[in-house]
């Protein structure tokens, strides 16, 4: 059992069971960052606690307000980590995008346009 939690597959299993909503969204929204935010036993104690808090915050955003993933400032306020903004094209591929209000969709599109200019 201990060997399983030391492997990548074991850590993916832990993520899937402890943060199921975020686990479903993570490969779509953050395909290149998922490994860096997973908790591994070789991480120091402080780093493990930081990553666990981050994963809990990401799970909460996934459940309560996934539109927040599209805004860097809001994600920083939620997680205290920078670089966790999901691009609009990734958000559009996520299952929850169709449930966003028109206001949130328009805000995301406007924000995306401003970033491009």
C-alpha positions in Angstrom: 0.0 0.0 0.0 2.8 2.4 0.9 4.4 1.6 -2.5 1.3 2.6 -4.3 1.2 6.1 -2.7 4.8 6.6 -3.8 4.1 6.1 -7.4 2.6 8.5 -9.9 -0.4 6.2 -10.4 -1.0 6.2 -6.6 -0.9 9.9 -6.4 -3.3 10.2 -9.4 -5.6 7.8 -7.5 -5.4 10.0 -4.3 -6.2 13.1 -6.4 -9.2 11.3 -8.0 -10.6 10.2 -4.7 -9.9 13.3 -2.6 -10.6 16.0 -5.2 -13.0 14.3 -7.7 -14.4 17.4 -9.3 -11.1 19.0 -9.8 -9.6 15.7 -11.0 -12.1 15.6 -13.8 -11.3 19.2 -14.8 -7.6 19.3 -14.3 -6.5 17.5 -17.5 -8.7 19.8 -19.6 -7.8 23.1 -17.8 -4.2 22.4 -16.7 -2.7 19.6 -18.8 0.9 20.7 -18.2 0.6 21.7 -14.6 -1.1 18.7 -13.0 2.1 16.9 -12.1 3.5 20.0 -10.3 0.5 20.4 -8.0 0.2 16.7 -7.0 1.4 15.8 -3.6 4.3 13.3 -3.5 5.9 11.8 -0.4 9.3 13.2 -1.2 7.9 16.7 -0.9 8.8 18.3 2.3 6.2 18.6 5.1 5.6 22.3 4.5 5.3 21.7 0.7 2.8 18.8 1.3 0.6 21.1 3.4 0.8 23.9 0.8 -0.2 21.5 -2.0 -3.0 20.0 0.0 -4.4 23.5 0.7 -4.1 24.3 -3.0 -5.9 21.2 -4.1 -8.6 21.8 -1.5 -9.1 25.3 -2.9 -9.1 24.1 -6.5 -11.7 21.5 -5.6 -13.9 24.2 -4.0 -13.6 26.4 -7.1 -14.4 23.4 -9.3 -17.6 22.7 -7.3 -18.8 26.2 -6.6 -17.7 28.6 -9.3 -15.6 27.0 -12.1 -15.8 30.3 -14.2 -13.2 31.6 -11.8 -10.6 29.4 -13.5 -10.6 31.9 -16.4 -9.4 34.9 -14.4 -5.8 35.1 -13.0 -6.5 37.7 -10.3 -9.5 35.7 -9.0 -7.5 32.5 -9.0 -4.7 34.1 -7.1 -7.1 35.4 -4.5 -8.6 31.9 -4.2 -5.4 29.9 -4.1 -2.5 32.3 -3.3 -0.7 30.8 -6.4 0.0 32.6 -9.7 -0.2 30.9 -13.0 -3.4 29.0 -12.4 -5.6 30.7 -15.0 -7.1 28.4 -17.5 -7.2 29.6 -21.1 -10.6 30.3 -22.6 -10.3 27.5 -25.2 -9.7 25.0 -22.4 -12.7 26.3 -20.4 -14.8 25.9 -23.5 -13.8 22.2 -23.7 -14.8 21.6 -20.1 -18.2 20.0 -19.3 -19.2 22.9 -17.1 -18.8 25.7 -19.7 -22.3 25.3 -21.0 -23.7 25.9 -17.5 -22.1 29.3 -17.2 -24.4 32.3 -17.3 -24.2 34.6 -20.4 -22.6 37.2 -18.1 -19.8 34.9 -17.2 -19.3 33.7 -20.8 -19.2 37.3 -22.0 -16.8 38.3 -19.2 -14.5 35.4 -20.0 -14.5 36.3 -23.7 -13.9 40.0 -23.0 -11.0 39.2 -20.6 -9.5 36.9 -23.2 -9.7 39.7 -25.8 -8.0 42.1 -23.5 -5.2 39.7 -22.8 -4.5 39.3 -26.6 -4.1 43.0 -27.1 
